[in-house]
Amino acid sequence: MAKPIVAVVGRPNVGKSTFFNKIVGKRISIVDDAPGVTRDRIYADAEWCGKKFTLIDTGGLDPKSDDVFQKVIEEQANIAMEMADVIVMLVDAKSGIALADEILAKKLRNANKPVVLIVNKLDKFNVEDTYEFYQLGLGEPYPLSCEQSKGIGDVLDVITSYFKDISDDEDKNGLKIAVVGRPNVGKSSIINRMLGEKRVVVSNVEGTTRDSVFIPFKYNRKMYQLVDTAGLRRSRSVENVSVEGYSVLRTMSAIEKADVVLIVFDGSQPLTEQDIRIAGYVHEAGKPSVVVVNKVDIMETKKEQVKEKLMDELSYMDYLQAVFISAKEGTRLGDIMPAVLKVYENASKRITTGLLNDVLQDAILNFEPPARNGKKVKLSYITQAETNPPTFVIFANDAKLINFSYERYLENKFREKIDFSGTPIKIIFKSREEK
């Protein structure tokens, strides 16, 4: 299920970044008293009462500002609001309603999206101090003292109350398959070949595809959706920051909403830093994926050597599944969909508790968890918590004693016994007293 997107907007210095950091639980956004510190969108995953979502922090909107970046800030905020399922507007209780608040509120009244108005910096938490903000016409203003962590739970209850699960009706077009990669690696050509018709623009000019395009298609009598996304470029090569920012967020959103991701590389060129970064986005999102090596018709290196190079440079994706194709010649295009279905099947697997515990005990017998600070680690039980990606919970006497190396060892043991090729898996350690 795709996570809802929540955008946090408001004029400078009303506490957006502080709010963002409190919710996410990490100091990701820079917090400073100087207005305009956050110039771009910053986004991170968050969770409240079991409801997961993506939170986007935006730069402060001030139409009277002389800051040369203000236009870019406004564009980035507009993009975030367009992509959001819920918009959170923060205002400052101490300074009252400003012109920038009124201008933004007018825009949000026409957004046709849920808007949660939060009155921040209520240090004495006097609810009467929120009444003047009814004038903004955005409904009930909710009190908050972010610095003192007062009211955060209440506003999160309101925000998450707007979330809607994706129903089966919304998924009637089947699996969503996002096609991602840097510009000019052949993403649109691959889609056109798979569809058997020219549905998306193909050009040698980098960045031809700016938006994400959803295209329904049928394979073996079942419906699917291909998602052609904008090519992700390194920021230093971007001339139009606002348009490129739009493309990046569209691509990230497509990855998040996809069931399977095709990561397209140009086999005729060495793997680039941007290729590795894009693959990292997919891995961190926990999505099953197929690496599509395109342009084998002009590839000088042997496939085995390219595959070995991929495994070396994408070591964090040692589960990767690769297919080698030529979109131009139509070579081995038929390998893509079987690979897609296989990795999705692996990501959707539910493993019996008995088998999981057998594998765990065998792993422990071969190599016991190393002691830490003189304390012995005991792993007692494992169960599967989720699919897509497969997520397992292992109970220990003290979860903090488990190091990263042993976690990787266990993951490798599970992969040896169970086919999880093409999908990341997650292992969570919990102390026995944890609930």
C-alpha positions as CSV (number, residue, x, y, z in Angstrom):
1,M,0.0,0.0,0.0
2,A,1.4,3.4,-1.0
3,K,2.1,5.8,1.9
4,P,0.1,9.0,2.0
5,I,2.1,12.2,1.5
6,V,1.8,15.1,4.0
7,A,3.2,18.5,3.0
8,V,4.1,21.0,5.7
9,V,3.8,24.6,4.5
10,G,3.8,28.1,6.0
11,R,5.7,31.4,6.0
12,P,9.3,31.5,7.3
13,N,10.1,30.9,11.0
14,V,6.7,29.5,12.1
15,G,8.3,26.2,13.2
16,K,7.8,23.9,10.2
17,S,11.3,22.3,10.4
18,T,10.9,21.8,14.2
19,F,7.5,20.2,13.6
20,F,9.0,18.0,10.9
21,N,11.9,16.8,13.1
22,K,9.6,16.1,16.0
23,I,7.4,13.9,13.8
24,V,10.2,12.1,12.0
25,G,12.1,11.6,15.2
26,K,15.4,12.7,13.7
27,R,17.1,16.1,13.2
28,I,16.8,16.1,9.4
29,S,15.6,19.6,8.7
30,I,17.9,22.4,9.8
31,V,16.4,24.4,12.6
32,D,17.4,28.1,12.8
33,D,15.9,31.3,13.9
34,A,16.9,32.9,10.6
35,P,14.0,32.8,8.1
36,G,14.4,30.9,4.9
37,V,16.9,28.3,6.1
38,T,14.9,25.5,4.5
39,R,15.0,26.3,0.8
40,D,14.1,23.0,-0.8
41,R,11.7,20.2,0.1
42,I,13.0,17.6,2.6
43,Y,11.1,14.4,3.0
44,A,11.2,11.4,5.2
45,D,9.0,8.5,6.3
46,A,7.0,8.7,9.5
47,E,4.5,6.7,11.4
48,W,1.7,7.4,13.9
49,C,-0.4,4.7,15.6
50,G,0.5,2.2,12.9
51,K,-0.3,4.6,10.0
52,K,2.8,5.2,7.8
53,F,3.2,8.3,5.7
54,T,5.8,10.5,4.0
55,L,6.3,13.9,5.5
56,I,7.6,16.8,3.3
57,D,9.1,20.0,4.8
58,T,9.1,23.0,2.6
59,G,10.8,26.4,2.5
60,G,9.1,29.4,4.1
61,L,6.7,31.3,1.8
62,D,7.1,35.1,1.9
63,P,5.8,37.1,-1.1
64,K,7.5,40.3,0.2
65,S,10.9,38.7,0.6
66,D,13.9,39.9,-1.4
67,D,15.6,36.5,-1.2
68,V,16.7,35.5,-4.7
69,F,15.6,31.9,-3.9
70,Q,12.1,32.9,-3.0
71,K,10.7,32.0,-6.5
72,V,12.3,28.6,-6.3
73,I,11.0,28.1,-2.7
74,E,7.5,28.9,-3.9
75,E,7.8,26.5,-6.8
76,Q,9.0,23.7,-4.6
77,A,6.2,24.3,-2.1
78,N,3.7,24.3,-4.9
79,I,5.0,20.9,-6.1
80,A,4.8,19.5,-2.6
81,M,1.2,20.7,-2.2
82,E,0.2,19.3,-5.5
83,M,1.7,15.9,-4.6
84,A,0.3,15.8,-1.1
85,D,-2.7,13.9,0.1
86,V,-3.0,16.2,3.2
87,I,-1.6,19.7,3.6
88,V,-0.5,21.0,7.0
89,M,-0.3,24.8,7.4
90,L,1.6,26.2,10.4
91,V,1.1,29.7,11.7
92,D,2.7,31.6,14.6
93,A,0.5,32.3,17.6
94,K,2.9,35.0,18.9
95,S,3.0,37.1,15.8
96,G,-0.6,36.5,14.7
97,I,-1.9,36.6,11.1
98,A,0.5,38.0,8.6
99,L,-0.1,38.9,4.9
100,A,1.8,35.7,3.8
101,D,-0.6,33.6,5.9
102,E,-3.6,35.2,4.2
103,I,-2.1,34.7,0.7
104,L,-1.3,31.0,1.4
105,A,-4.6,30.3,3.1
106,K,-6.4,31.7,0.0
107,K,-4.5,29.3,-2.2
108,L,-5.2,26.3,0.1
109,R,-8.9,27.1,0.2
110,N,-8.9,26.4,-3.6
111,A,-6.7,23.3,-3.3
112,N,-9.5,20.8,-2.9
113,K,-7.5,18.8,-0.4
114,P,-7.7,18.3,3.3
115,V,-5.9,21.1,5.1
116,V,-4.9,21.0,8.8
117,L,-4.3,24.4,10.3
118,I,-1.9,24.3,13.2
119,V,-1.2,27.3,15.5
120,N,2.3,26.8,16.8
121,K,4.3,28.5,19.6
122,L,1.5,28.4,22.2
123,D,3.9,28.1,25.1
124,K,1.1,28.6,27.7
125,F,-1.1,26.4,25.6
126,N,-4.1,28.8,25.9
127,V,-6.6,27.5,23.3
128,E,-8.3,31.0,23.2
129,D,-5.1,32.3,21.5
130,T,-6.0,30.2,18.4
131,Y,-9.4,31.8,17.8
132,E,-8.2,34.7,15.6
133,F,-6.9,32.1,13.1
134,Y,-10.5,31.1,12.2
135,Q,-10.3,34.2,10.0
136,L,-8.1,32.3,7.5
137,G,-11.1,30.2,6.5
138,L,-9.4,26.8,6.9
139,G,-11.6,25.4,9.6
140,E,-10.6,24.7,13.2
141,P,-7.1,25.8,14.2
142,Y,-5.3,23.2,16.3
143,P,-3.1,24.4,19.1
144,L,0.6,23.2,19.3
145,S,3.7,24.0,21.2
146,C,6.3,22.1,19.2
147,E,9.2,23.1,21.5
148,Q,7.4,21.7,24.5
149,S,5.9,18.7,22.5
150,K,2.4,19.8,23.6
151,G,-0.4,18.9,21.3
152,I,1.6,16.8,18.8
153,G,-0.4,13.7,19.4
154,D,-3.7,15.5,18.9
155,V,-2.6,17.1,15.6
156,L,-1.2,13.8,14.3
157,D,-4.6,12.2,15.1
158,V,-6.3,14.8,12.9
159,I,-3.8,14.5,10.1
160,T,-3.9,10.7,9.9
161,S,-7.7,10.7,10.1
162,Y,-7.7,11.9,6.5
163,F,-5.7,8.8,5.3
164,K,-7.6,6.4,3.2
165,D,-6.4,2.8,2.4
166,I,-6.0,2.0,-1.3
167,S,-9.0,-0.2,-2.1
168,D,-9.2,-3.1,-4.5
169,D,-11.2,-0.9,-6.9
170,E,-8.3,1.5,-7.1
171,D,-5.9,-1.4,-8.0
172,K,-8.1,-2.7,-10.8
173,N,-5.4,-2.1,-13.3
174,G,-3.1,-4.5,-11.6
175,L,0.5,-4.3,-10.6
176,K,2.2,-0.9,-11.0
177,I,5.6,-1.2,-12.6
178,A,7.7,2.0,-12.3
179,V,10.6,2.5,-14.9
180,V,13.4,4.6,-13.4
181,G,16.9,5.6,-14.4
182,R,19.0,8.5,-15.3
183,P,18.2,10.4,-18.5
184,N,18.7,8.8,-21.9
185,V,19.2,5.2,-20.8
186,G,16.2,4.1,-22.9
187,K,13.3,4.0,-20.4
188,S,10.7,5.3,-22.8
189,S,12.0,3.1,-25.6
190,I,11.6,0.1,-23.4
191,I,8.0,1.0,-22.5
192,N,7.1,1.5,-26.2
193,R,8.6,-1.9,-27.1
194,M,6.7,-3.6,-24.3
195,L,3.5,-1.9,-25.4
196,G,4.1,-2.6,-29.1
197,E,3.3,1.1,-29.9
198,K,4.7,4.6,-29.5
199,R,3.0,5.8,-26.3
200,V,5.7,8.0,-24.8
201,V,8.1,10.5,-26.4
202,V,11.5,9.2,-27.3
203,S,14.4,11.6,-27.7
204,N,18.2,11.7,-27.4
205,V,17.8,15.0,-25.5
206,E,18.3,14.5,-21.8
207,G,15.2,15.1,-19.6
208,T,12.6,14.7,-22.4
209,T,10.3,13.0,-19.9
210,R,9.5,15.5,-17.2
211,D,6.4,14.0,-15.7
212,S,5.4,10.5,-14.6
213,V,3.0,8.8,-17.1
214,F,0.8,5.8,-16.0
215,I,0.0,3.5,-18.9
216,P,-2.3,0.5,-18.5
217,F,-1.4,-2.6,-20.5
218,K,-2.3,-6.3,-20.7
219,Y,0.1,-9.2,-20.4
220,N,-1.0,-12.9,-20.4
221,R,-4.7,-11.7,-20.1
222,K,-4.0,-9.7,-16.9
223,M,-3.9,-5.9,-16.5
224,Y,-0.8,-4.0,-15.4
225,Q,0.4,-0.4,-15.3
226,L,3.7,0.9,-16.6
227,V,4.9,4.1,-15.1
228,D,7.4,6.1,-17.2
229,T,9.2,8.5,-15.0
230,A,11.4,11.5,-15.5
231,G,15.2,10.8,-15.7
232,L,16.9,11.7,-12.4
233,R,19.8,14.1,-12.9
234,R,22.6,15.3,-10.6
235,S,21.6,18.6,-9.0
236,R,24.7,20.4,-10.3
237,S,23.5,19.7,-13.9
238,V,20.1,21.2,-13.3
239,E,19.4,24.5,-15.1
240,N,15.7,24.8,-14.1
241,V,15.6,24.0,-10.4
242,S,11.9,24.2,-10.0
243,V,11.0,22.0,-13.0
244,E,13.7,19.5,-12.2
245,G,12.5,19.4,-8.6
246,Y,9.1,18.5,-9.9
247,S,10.5,15.6,-11.9
248,V,12.5,14.2,-9.0
249,L,9.5,14.3,-6.6
250,R,7.3,12.7,-9.3
251,T,9.9,9.9,-9.7
252,M,10.2,9.4,-6.0
253,S,6.5,9.2,-5.7
254,A,6.3,6.7,-8.5
255,I,8.8,4.5,-6.8
256,E,6.8,4.7,-3.6
257,K,3.6,3.8,-5.3
258,A,5.1,1.1,-7.4
259,D,4.7,-2.7,-6.7
260,V,7.8,-3.4,-8.8
261,V,10.5,-1.1,-10.1
262,L,12.5,-1.6,-13.3
263,I,15.9,0.1,-12.8
264,V,17.3,0.9,-16.3
265,F,21.1,1.1,-16.9
266,D,22.9,1.9,-20.1
267,G,25.0,-1.2,-20.7
268,S,27.3,0.6,-23.2
269,Q,28.6,2.9,-20.5
270,P,30.2,2.4,-17.1
271,L,27.9,2.5,-14.1
272,T,27.7,6.1,-12.8
273,E,27.3,7.6,-9.4
274,Q,23.8,8.6,-10.4
275,D,22.9,5.0,-11.4
276,I,24.0,3.8,-8.0
277,R,22.1,6.6,-6.2
278,I,18.9,5.8,-8.1
279,A,19.2,2.1,-7.3
280,G,19.7,3.2,-3.7
281,Y,16.4,5.0,-3.7
282,V,14.6,1.9,-4.8
283,H,16.4,-0.3,-2.2
284,E,15.6,2.1,0.6
285,A,12.0,2.2,-0.4
286,G,11.9,-1.6,0.1
287,K,10.7,-2.3,-3.4
288,P,11.3,-5.5,-5.4
289,S,13.2,-4.6,-8.5
290,V,14.6,-5.9,-11.8
291,V,17.8,-4.3,-13.2
292,V,17.3,-3.8,-16.9
293,V,20.7,-3.5,-18.7
294,N,19.8,-1.8,-22.0
295,K,21.7,-1.3,-25.3
296,V,23.4,-4.7,-25.4
297,D,23.5,-4.2,-29.2
298,I,26.4,-1.7,-28.7
299,M,27.8,-3.2,-25.5
300,E,31.4,-4.1,-25.8
301,T,31.8,-5.9,-22.4
302,K,30.5,-9.4,-22.0
303,K,27.3,-9.9,-20.0
304,E,29.0,-11.9,-17.3
305,Q,31.5,-9.2,-16.7
306,V,28.8,-6.5,-16.6
307,K,26.8,-8.6,-14.1
308,E,29.9,-9.0,-11.9
309,K,30.5,-5.3,-12.0
310,L,26.9,-4.6,-11.1
311,M,27.1,-7.0,-8.1
312,D,30.3,-5.2,-7.0
313,E,29.1,-1.6,-7.3
314,L,25.6,-2.4,-6.0
315,S,26.8,-4.5,-3.1
316,Y,23.9,-3.3,-0.9
317,M,21.6,-5.0,-3.5
318,D,23.2,-8.4,-3.6
319,Y,19.7,-9.8,-4.2
320,L,19.5,-8.0,-7.6
321,Q,18.0,-9.7,-10.7
322,A,19.3,-8.5,-14.0
323,V,18.0,-8.9,-17.6
324,F,20.0,-7.8,-20.6
325,I,18.0,-6.3,-23.5
326,S,18.2,-4.0,-26.5
327,A,15.1,-1.7,-26.8
328,K,16.4,-0.5,-30.1
329,E,16.6,-4.1,-31.6
330,G,13.8,-5.6,-29.6
331,T,16.2,-8.2,-28.1
332,R,15.1,-10.2,-25.1
333,L,12.3,-7.8,-24.2
334,G,10.3,-10.9,-23.3
335,D,12.6,-11.5,-20.3
336,I,11.3,-8.5,-18.4
337,M,7.7,-9.4,-17.4
338,P,8.6,-13.0,-16.2
339,A,11.3,-11.4,-14.0
340,V,8.9,-8.7,-12.8
341,L,6.3,-11.4,-11.7
342,K,9.0,-13.5,-10.1
343,V,10.4,-10.7,-7.9
344,Y,6.9,-9.6,-6.9
345,E,6.1,-13.2,-5.9
346,N,9.2,-13.3,-3.8
347,A,8.4,-10.0,-2.1
348,S,4.9,-11.2,-1.3
349,K,5.9,-14.5,0.2
350,R,4.7,-15.6,3.7
351,I,6.9,-18.1,5.3
352,T,5.7,-20.5,8.0
353,T,6.9,-19.8,11.5
354,G,8.2,-23.4,11.7
355,L,10.5,-23.0,8.7
356,L,11.7,-19.6,9.9
357,N,12.7,-20.9,13.3
358,D,14.4,-24.0,11.7
359,V,16.5,-21.7,9.6
360,L,17.3,-19.4,12.6
361,Q,18.3,-22.3,14.8
362,D,20.6,-23.8,12.1
363,A,22.2,-20.3,11.6
364,I,22.8,-20.0,15.4
365,L,24.4,-23.5,15.5
366,N,26.8,-22.6,12.7
367,F,27.7,-19.3,14.2
368,E,26.5,-18.0,17.5
369,P,25.9,-14.2,18.0
370,P,29.0,-12.6,19.3
371,A,29.0,-11.5,23.0
372,R,29.1,-7.8,23.6
373,N,30.5,-6.1,26.7
374,G,30.7,-9.5,28.2
375,K,27.0,-10.2,27.8
376,K,25.9,-13.2,25.8
377,V,23.3,-12.8,23.1
378,K,20.4,-15.2,23.0
379,L,17.9,-15.3,20.0
380,S,14.8,-17.2,21.0
381,Y,12.1,-16.8,18.3
382,I,11.3,-15.4,14.8
383,T,8.1,-14.5,13.1
384,Q,7.1,-12.8,9.9
385,A,5.4,-9.4,10.4
386,E,4.8,-8.1,6.9
387,T,5.3,-8.7,3.2
388,N,6.4,-6.3,0.4
389,P,9.1,-6.3,1.6
390,P,9.2,-9.5,3.7
391,T,9.8,-8.3,7.2
392,F,10.8,-10.6,10.1
393,V,10.9,-10.0,13.8
394,I,13.5,-11.8,15.9
395,F,13.2,-11.8,19.7
396,A,16.4,-11.6,21.8
397,N,17.3,-11.2,25.4
398,D,18.7,-7.7,24.5
399,A,18.2,-6.4,20.9
400,K,20.8,-3.7,21.4
401,L,23.5,-6.4,21.5
402,I,23.0,-7.4,17.9
403,N,25.6,-5.9,15.5
404,F,25.2,-5.2,11.8
405,S,27.6,-8.0,10.8
406,Y,25.5,-10.6,12.5
407,E,22.3,-9.2,11.0
408,R,23.8,-9.5,7.5
409,Y,24.9,-13.1,8.4
410,L,21.3,-14.0,9.3
411,E,19.9,-12.3,6.1
412,N,22.3,-14.4,4.0
413,K,21.3,-17.6,5.7
414,F,17.6,-16.9,5.1
415,R,18.4,-16.1,1.4
416,E,20.3,-19.4,1.1
417,K,17.2,-21.4,2.3
418,I,14.4,-19.3,0.8
419,D,14.3,-17.6,-2.6
420,F,14.1,-13.8,-2.0
421,S,15.9,-12.9,-5.2
422,G,14.9,-9.5,-6.5
423,T,13.6,-8.1,-3.2
424,P,15.1,-6.6,-0.1
425,I,14.1,-8.2,3.2
426,K,14.0,-6.5,6.7
427,I,15.0,-8.1,10.0
428,I,13.9,-6.3,13.2
429,F,15.3,-7.4,16.5
430,K,13.2,-6.9,19.7
431,S,14.0,-7.5,23.3
432,R,11.7,-10.0,24.9
433,E,10.2,-7.5,27.2
434,E,9.3,-5.2,24.2
435,K,5.7,-5.3,23.0
